Amino acid sequence: MSFGLEFTNNSNVVTIDSEFARLMVIASGRYAPTEEGGMGSTTYFARAATSQEPPLVFVRPDTVAGIAGLSNMSLIGSAGNWTGFYVRAYSAAAAQPNGRYFVGAFAAQAVAQYGMRLWDGTGKMLFDSGTPNATFTRAFQNWTYVKSDLTDQGLYRNYYSVPFNFPQNEFMLINNFGMKMVSGGAIPRQLYCTWDFSTGTLYAVTVAANNPFNFFLPAVFAKQAV
């Protein structure tokens, strides 16, 4: 950076500067069942995310004795006014959608009553005292294929796993698990993620009319600054 403002922490890592946006926490809270007999959950943010690009939603499901899982994630709103998100429980046999979330964007919003704000050279707000930052903690895509079976509709269902302990202060990005994947056929692969807290295992589950085995979608995690 040739000019502007720059902060570094005790480890000499740049935490704020005048050129690059960090992942800022726009809103946080809890999600809970709201519809579909406790299977579906619609959550509205305390404040809308005003980014043009879709914001990133990270979740930490409540720890349960069995399986917790989410699917069908979608954002509510449109560019400049993202107001919430929807998720659905993995199945009727899994836990209902309960947990904590935060929504982040690579831009700050004018929230604080006092403090500091920082813009880049184009006028984009990079920092505001009322929107704390989040930090990416880890990502992996070294999934192990476990098995395949058939759904009641005769579709192939594949299971992939990775050992994973889910700390209370870590959240998983779910935007990418709301996407459909290419299957090599007319019907795209549906995608689900589940957590087995009793065995410390994260699962990805795909459902499609044919049965491709390759799976490389990354699981991405972050935590809020404290």
N, C-alpha and C positions, 0 to 999 in steps of 0.2 A: 504494500500500500504506500503510495507516494505522498499522500496527504489525507487529512481527515482525523478521525478519532479511533484509537485502538486500546483495548483492555487485554491484559494477560493475567492468568492466575498464578498461583504459587509454583506451578510446574512449568511456567513459561509457555503455556498453551493459550493461544488467542481465543478469548471467549466472546468478544464483541468487537466489530470494527465497522468502518463506514462503507465497505464494499460488498460484503457478503451477508445474506440473510441466514439466520439460524432457524431451526424448527421451534416455533413459538407456540405455547399452549394458549389457545383461544378460549376454551371452556373445558370443564371437567365435571364429573359427577357420577351418578349411578344409572345403570339401565335395569329394567325390570319388565316382567310380563305385562302386556297391555291388551292383548287381543288373541284371537284364535285359540281359545281355551287354554291360555297360558303358554302357548307355543311361540307366539310372535311378540316382538318388543319394538315399539316405536319410541324413540327418545328425541326430545327437542333440546338443542343447546341453550344454555343460559343467555348467550349472545350469538348472533349469526356470525359465521365466518365470511369475511368480505373478499377473500381471495378470488381471483378469476379461475384459477385451477381448483379442482376438487380438493378439499382438505383431507388430511390423513387421520383416520380414526383408530385408536389403539384401545384394546380392552384387556381387562384382567378379570376373568370369571371368578365368582366366589368358589372357594375350595369346597368340594363335596365328597361324599364317600364313594360315589360311583363315577359316571361319565358326565362331563359337561361339554357341550359342543354347540357351534354356531354355523349357520349357513345363510344363504340368500341376502347377504349384506347389500344394502343400497343406500345412497345418500338422498336426503330430501332437500330440495331447493335447486338453485341454478347459479351460474357464475355471478359472483359478487354478493350472493345472498344464500349461503348454505345454512340451513336451519336445523338439521337433525339427521338421524339415520335409523334404518330398520334392520333388525336381524331376526332370525328364527332359530329355535332350538333344533338340534340335529335330528332328533326323533322323539316320539312320545315316551320312549324308554329312558331317554337321557334327562338330565336336570333341566329345569326351566331356565330361560335366559335371565340370569341375575349376576350382577357384577359391577365393576367400576370401569370408567372410560375416561380418556381425554382426547380432544380433537386438536390437531396441530396444523399449522401452515407455515410456509417459508416466508412469512411477513408478519410484522406486528400490527396491532390495531390500537387506535387511540382510546384507551380504557382508563388509564390512571388519572386521578384528580390532581396529582402533583408528582414530581419526580423528574425523569429524564426521557426524552424521545430522540431518536436518531434516524436520519434519512440518508439514502444513498444519493449519488449525483443526479439520478433521474427523478428524484422526489418520492421514491418508494420508501415507506416507513419500515425500518429494519428492527427497531427496538422501542419498546414502551415499558415503563416500570410496572404496568399492570398486566403484562402478558409475559409470564416467566418462560424460560426456554426448556426444551426437552433434549435429551441426549440419546442417540442411538447406542445401544449396548452390545448387541450381537445379531448375527444373521447366519442362517445355515440352510443348506439344501441337500444335505447328505442323507436323504431318506432311504430307508430299507424297505423293499417290497415285502409285505407280510403274507397276503393271500388275496384270493378273489372269490366272490360268490355271486349269486343272482338275486335281484330284487323280486318282489312279488309281480312286477310288470315284465320280468324276464330280461332286465338290463344288467350288464356287467358292473359289479361294484368292486373296486380295488382298494386295498388298505396299504398305507405306507406309514412308517413310524420312525421316531427318533427319540432316544432317551432325553428327558428334559425335566429339570426341576424348575418350578414356576415361582420365583420369589414374589413376595407380596408387593414389592415396589417396582416390578417390571411389567410392561404391558406389551401385547402383541398387536401388530398391524393387521387389520382385517379387510382393508380395501381390496387387496389382491385375492383374498379368499372369497370375495363376492363376484369374481369374474368367472365366465365360462371359458373352458379350455378347448383347443382344437382336438378333435378325436379321430380325424381321418374318415369320418362319415358325415351323414346329413345332420345327426343330432350331436351337439357339442357335449363335452364332458362337464357334468355338474361337479362342483367342488365343495367340500365340507371340511371343517377342522374340529377335532375333538381332543379333550384332555382327560387322561385317566390319572387322577391324582393319587390313587392307591398304588400305582406301579411307577409313577414318575415318567409317563410316556405321552408324547404328543403324536397324534395321528392326523394324517390327511387322507380323505376318502374321496374317490372319484366315481362317478356313475355315468355310463355311456352305453350306446347300443352295440358298439364293438369294444375291443379290449386292448387298447394300447397300454404297454407297461411302463414306458419311460415317464419319469416325473421329476422335474427339476425346479419347481416353483419355490422361491426362497421364503422362509419364515423370518420375519424381521421384528426386532424388539427394541423398546426404548423405555426410558424412565423420566419422570419429571424432575426438574431441579428442585432441591430442598434448601 
